[in-house]
Amino acid sequence: MIKKHTVIGVSLLVLGMLQSFTLHAEVRTFTSPDGRTLQAEIIVATPDRVSLKTATGQPLIVPIDKFIPADQQFINDWRKANPEQIKYRFAADFTKSKASSSKRKENNETITTERWECNMKLTNQSGQTLDGVTVDYTIYFDNIERGNKVTRSKKGTAKIGTMKNLQQMVVKTEAIDLNSVQLEGGFYYTDGSRARQKETLNGMVIHINHDGKKVFSWASSGVPKGAESVAEGTKESLLGQ
């Protein structure tokens, strides 16, 4: 004798399989803004392109904006219900640039304050457009305190939003003020030296996030060992491979 709950369970399983098949193999009439129509099913969708299979079995890749708004919404809903596994890959580097400089005198010292910015160079090599991209970064620099160098760090976040495939972006960080101190001629420090003391910007670490998940990490040279769990100078994704 077959139990009633067993029959119900099997029926629900079959229904679920049919619904899944319908979701992935639905043939739809897609319409262009000028009224042309196309019978096709979606194979893969990204934020800006959709791969279709026509009624004749022909593969077709089309920018989403080539369809009417209702079709664009359908494609976006389909993409959210059928997320593609993304092979995250980025290239990263940075340069630094001096934004401003000013001088002041205190007793027998001339203090120069320079404001520096880091320019993060990021390239999306993941093969598709990514929405919801943010970057967390840490900048490492040396301060002078009582004649001694002390390594400090400054963290920040930059919102990028959309990164197209192979798009290279330059994103500026928040500025850091670095000082250098020069004694006037004829004066010496208590240890007998006249050494010029200068604060320096050493390096930085970059973390790229997609939809709130960390997918890539990179560290330049000059980052203190053990400060971050990424290899110095690495320009490949450590998290997305």
C-alpha positions as CSV (number, residue, x, y, z in Angstrom):
1,M,0.0,0.0,0.0
2,I,1.4,3.4,-1.0
3,K,1.2,6.0,1.7
4,K,-0.6,9.2,0.9
5,H,2.3,11.5,1.9
6,T,4.6,9.6,-0.4
7,V,2.4,10.2,-3.4
8,I,2.2,13.9,-2.5
9,G,6.0,14.1,-2.2
10,V,6.6,12.5,-5.6
11,S,4.0,14.8,-7.2
12,L,5.7,17.9,-5.7
13,L,9.1,16.6,-6.9
14,V,7.8,16.2,-10.5
15,L,6.1,19.6,-10.3
16,G,9.4,21.2,-9.2
17,M,11.3,19.5,-12.0
18,L,8.7,20.7,-14.6
19,Q,8.9,24.3,-13.2
20,S,12.7,24.2,-13.3
21,F,12.6,23.0,-16.9
22,T,10.1,25.7,-17.8
23,L,12.3,28.4,-16.2
24,H,15.4,27.4,-18.1
25,A,13.9,26.5,-21.4
26,E,11.1,29.1,-21.8
27,V,10.7,30.3,-25.4
28,R,9.7,33.9,-25.5
29,T,8.9,36.5,-28.1
30,F,11.4,39.3,-27.8
31,T,10.6,42.6,-29.4
32,S,12.9,45.4,-30.5
33,P,11.9,49.1,-30.1
34,D,11.1,49.3,-33.8
35,G,8.6,46.4,-33.5
36,R,10.6,43.5,-34.9
37,T,10.1,40.2,-33.0
38,L,12.3,37.2,-32.3
39,Q,11.3,33.8,-30.9
40,A,14.1,32.6,-28.6
41,E,15.0,31.2,-25.2
42,I,17.7,32.6,-22.8
43,I,20.8,30.7,-22.3
44,V,23.0,33.1,-20.3
45,A,22.4,36.7,-19.2
46,T,24.8,39.3,-17.9
47,P,23.9,42.9,-16.8
48,D,24.3,44.2,-20.3
49,R,24.1,41.2,-22.7
50,V,22.0,38.2,-23.2
51,S,22.8,34.9,-25.0
52,L,19.8,33.5,-26.8
53,K,19.0,30.3,-28.8
54,T,16.5,31.1,-31.6
55,A,13.6,28.8,-32.6
56,T,15.9,27.4,-35.4
57,G,18.6,26.6,-32.9
58,Q,20.9,29.5,-33.9
59,P,22.9,31.1,-31.0
60,L,22.7,34.8,-30.7
61,I,24.3,37.4,-28.4
62,V,22.4,40.7,-28.1
63,P,22.9,43.8,-26.0
64,I,19.9,44.0,-23.6
65,D,19.1,47.6,-24.5
66,K,18.2,46.4,-28.0
67,F,14.9,45.1,-26.6
68,I,11.8,46.9,-25.3
69,P,11.7,47.7,-21.5
70,A,9.4,44.8,-20.7
71,D,11.9,42.4,-22.3
72,Q,14.8,44.0,-20.5
73,Q,13.0,43.5,-17.2
74,F,12.3,39.9,-18.1
75,I,16.0,39.3,-18.9
76,N,17.1,41.0,-15.6
77,D,14.6,38.9,-13.6
78,W,15.8,35.7,-15.4
79,R,19.4,36.6,-14.6
80,K,18.7,37.0,-10.9
81,A,16.8,33.7,-10.8
82,N,19.6,31.9,-12.8
83,P,22.9,33.4,-11.5
84,E,25.9,32.5,-13.6
85,Q,29.0,31.3,-11.8
86,I,31.5,34.1,-12.3
87,K,35.2,33.4,-12.7
88,Y,36.5,36.6,-11.0
89,R,39.7,38.0,-12.4
90,F,41.2,41.5,-12.1
91,A,44.4,43.3,-12.7
92,A,45.5,45.9,-10.1
93,D,48.2,48.5,-9.6
94,F,48.6,51.9,-8.1
95,T,50.5,55.2,-8.5
96,K,50.8,58.1,-6.2
97,S,50.5,61.8,-6.9
98,K,51.1,64.9,-4.9
99,A,48.0,67.0,-4.7
100,S,49.5,70.0,-2.9
101,S,52.4,71.3,-0.8
102,S,52.9,73.9,1.8
103,K,55.7,75.2,4.1
104,R,55.8,76.7,7.6
105,K,58.6,77.5,10.1
106,E,58.6,76.4,13.7
107,N,61.6,77.6,15.7
108,N,64.7,76.5,13.8
109,E,62.9,74.0,11.6
110,T,61.3,74.3,8.2
111,I,58.3,71.9,7.9
112,T,57.0,71.0,4.5
113,T,53.6,69.3,4.3
114,E,52.7,67.4,1.2
115,R,49.3,66.0,0.5
116,W,49.4,62.7,-1.4
117,E,46.8,60.6,-3.1
118,C,47.0,57.0,-4.4
119,N,45.5,56.3,-7.8
120,M,44.2,52.7,-7.9
121,K,44.3,51.2,-11.4
122,L,41.8,48.4,-11.7
123,T,40.8,46.3,-14.7
124,N,37.9,43.9,-14.8
125,Q,39.0,40.7,-16.6
126,S,36.1,38.5,-15.4
127,G,34.5,38.2,-18.9
128,Q,31.3,40.1,-18.1
129,T,30.0,43.3,-16.7
130,L,29.8,43.4,-12.9
131,D,27.3,45.6,-10.9
132,G,27.6,46.5,-7.3
133,V,31.4,46.8,-7.2
134,T,33.2,48.4,-4.2
135,V,36.9,48.7,-3.3
136,D,38.4,48.5,0.2
137,Y,41.9,49.8,0.5
138,T,44.6,50.2,3.2
139,I,47.5,52.7,2.7
140,Y,50.7,52.2,4.6
141,F,53.0,55.1,5.4
142,D,55.7,56.2,7.9
143,N,55.3,59.0,10.4
144,I,58.1,60.6,12.3
145,E,57.6,60.7,16.0
146,R,60.4,62.1,18.2
147,G,62.9,61.3,15.6
148,N,61.7,57.7,15.0
149,K,59.8,56.3,12.1
150,V,56.4,54.7,13.0
151,T,54.5,52.8,10.4
152,R,50.8,53.7,10.2
153,S,47.9,52.8,8.0
154,K,44.8,54.5,6.6
155,K,41.7,52.6,5.5
156,G,39.1,53.7,3.0
157,T,36.3,52.5,0.7
158,A,35.4,53.6,-2.8
159,K,32.1,52.8,-4.5
160,I,32.6,51.9,-8.2
161,G,29.1,50.5,-9.1
162,T,29.4,49.0,-12.6
163,M,32.6,47.7,-14.2
164,K,32.3,46.5,-17.8
165,N,34.5,43.6,-19.0
166,L,38.0,44.8,-19.8
167,Q,37.2,48.2,-18.5
168,Q,40.2,49.9,-16.8
169,M,39.4,52.4,-14.1
170,V,41.5,54.8,-12.1
171,V,40.1,55.4,-8.6
172,K,41.6,58.0,-6.2
173,T,41.9,57.3,-2.5
174,E,41.5,59.8,0.3
175,A,44.5,62.1,0.7
176,I,47.3,61.6,3.3
177,D,49.5,64.4,4.7
178,L,53.2,63.7,4.9
179,N,55.8,66.0,6.5
180,S,59.5,66.6,6.1
181,V,61.6,68.6,8.5
182,Q,64.8,70.5,7.7
183,L,67.0,72.3,10.2
184,E,68.3,75.7,9.4
185,G,72.0,76.0,8.7
186,G,74.2,76.0,11.8
187,F,71.8,74.1,14.0
188,Y,72.0,70.4,15.1
189,Y,69.7,67.9,16.8
190,T,70.6,66.8,20.3
191,D,72.3,63.7,18.8
192,G,74.6,65.9,16.8
193,S,73.0,65.2,13.4
194,R,71.5,67.5,10.9
195,A,69.6,64.7,9.1
196,R,66.5,65.7,7.2
197,Q,63.5,63.8,8.5
198,K,60.9,62.8,5.9
199,E,57.7,60.9,6.2
200,T,57.0,58.5,3.3
201,L,54.2,56.6,1.6
202,N,55.2,52.9,1.4
203,G,52.5,50.9,-0.3
204,M,48.9,49.8,-0.3
205,V,46.5,46.8,-0.3
206,I,43.4,46.6,-2.4
207,H,40.3,44.4,-1.9
208,I,37.6,44.3,-4.6
209,N,34.1,43.3,-3.5
210,H,31.2,42.2,-5.7
211,D,27.7,42.4,-4.2
212,G,29.3,42.6,-0.8
213,K,31.5,39.6,-1.2
214,K,35.3,39.9,-1.4
215,V,36.4,38.4,-4.7
216,F,40.0,39.8,-5.3
217,S,42.9,40.9,-3.2
218,W,46.2,42.6,-4.2
219,A,49.2,44.1,-2.3
220,S,51.9,46.3,-3.6
221,S,55.5,46.2,-2.5
222,G,56.3,48.2,0.6
223,V,53.4,46.7,2.6
224,P,54.6,45.5,6.1
225,K,55.0,41.7,6.2
226,G,52.1,40.1,8.0
227,A,50.0,43.2,7.7
228,E,47.6,41.6,5.1
229,S,47.0,38.0,4.1
230,V,48.0,38.6,0.4
231,A,51.3,38.3,-1.4
232,E,53.3,41.4,-2.2
233,G,53.1,42.5,-5.8
234,T,50.5,39.9,-6.7
235,K,48.4,41.0,-9.7
236,E,46.2,38.0,-9.9
237,S,43.0,37.2,-8.0
238,L,43.8,35.2,-4.9
239,L,40.2,34.6,-4.1
240,G,38.4,34.1,-7.4
241,Q,40.4,31.3,-9.0
